[in-house]
Amino acid sequence: MKNIKNNIQNLKKKIQYSLKNNDSLIKKIKIIAASKNQSVEKIQMALSSGIYEFGENYIQEGIKKIKQLKQNNKIIWHFIGKVQSKKTKLVAQYFDWCQTIDREKIAILLNKYRTNKKLPINVLIQINISKEKNKNGIDIENYHNLANVVSKMPHLNFRGIMAMPNNKIETTNYNDYKNIQNIFNILKKQYKSVDTLSLGTSIDIKSALIYNSNMIRIGKNIFNC
Ligand SMILES: *Cc1c(COP(=O)(O)O)cnc(C)c1O
């Protein structure tokens, strides 16, 4: 458990090294601790090491932790799992971000169920960048229309895109990273609200940061002790 603190220090060193100690870039990187299957005690350990944003994949598990940690109003909760339409109401009620919008129906329902909240929910469109059959996310050819729909919803704040390139190891084939970087640049020009590229997990932090990711979702490298 003590190792969580060390893991976070090492993660920050890795970010510094990947960005060649460029402080103005380093400052912009948000670390999301992917806390699926992790206990509230472990989340508290990450909190005491200065991590305030957490990503949950399973709605019931996530809500249980959100309720248990309610007294800490600094925490920002991201939903990073597959969104089923019947779960959109709970995502809209409990989470600050939804990173996994992959179809119009989900955007419409999230918008509908967010109406009674003061702030819109921050959303990312998930893109299936490596065109994998069983992966979540919208196809790269179709993200335009979905971005258009999402950007018009008053209770959604369209912040950008999320992707998980198919990488078992740090790779030298960077095409997927280049493509996602291009899409991010196009959307940033088109929509003022777009400022977030959520890309990079424990195995591909360096590649993600090189290709302009500013939000990394890290599980194993933080919680494995
Ligand atoms: C689990 C998970 C992560 C973190 O992956 P690690 O390999 O544990 O760093 C990131 N994104 C999503 C969507 C996840 O489900």
The ligand as a Tripos MOL2 file, in Angstrom:
@<TRIPOS>MOLECULE
LIG
   15    15     1     0     0
SMALL
NO_CHARGES

@<TRIPOS>ATOM
      1 C1         -8.1740   -0.1690  -16.8560 C.3       1 LIG1
      2 C2         -8.2070    0.9410  -17.8080 C.ar      1 LIG1
      3 C3         -7.1280    1.8140  -17.9420 C.ar      1 LIG1
      4 C4         -5.8200    1.6370  -17.1790 C.3       1 LIG1
      5 O1         -5.0480    0.6030  -17.7300 O.3       1 LIG1
      6 P1         -3.6810    0.1610  -17.0200 P.3       1 LIG1
      7 O2         -3.0540   -0.7650  -17.9990 O.co2     1 LIG1
      8 O3         -4.0800   -0.5350  -15.7390 O.co2     1 LIG1
      9 O4         -2.8840    1.3770  -16.7690 O.co2     1 LIG1
     10 C5         -7.2620    2.8850  -18.8190 C.ar      1 LIG1
     11 N1         -8.3740    3.0720  -19.5570 N.ar      1 LIG1
     12 C6         -9.4270    2.2410  -19.4710 C.ar      1 LIG1
     13 C7        -10.6140    2.5080  -20.3250 C.3       1 LIG1
     14 C8         -9.3790    1.1580  -18.6040 C.ar      1 LIG1
     15 O5        -10.4270    0.3290  -18.5390 O.3       1 LIG1
@<TRIPOS>BOND
     1     1     2 1
     2     2     3 ar
     3     2    14 ar
     4     3     4 1
     5     3    10 ar
     6     4     5 1
     7     5     6 1
     8     6     7 2
     9     6     8 1
    10     6     9 1
    11    10    11 ar
    12    11    12 ar
    13    12    13 1
    14    12    14 ar
    15    14    15 1
@<TRIPOS>SUBSTRUCTURE
     1 LIG1         1 GROUP 0 **** ****
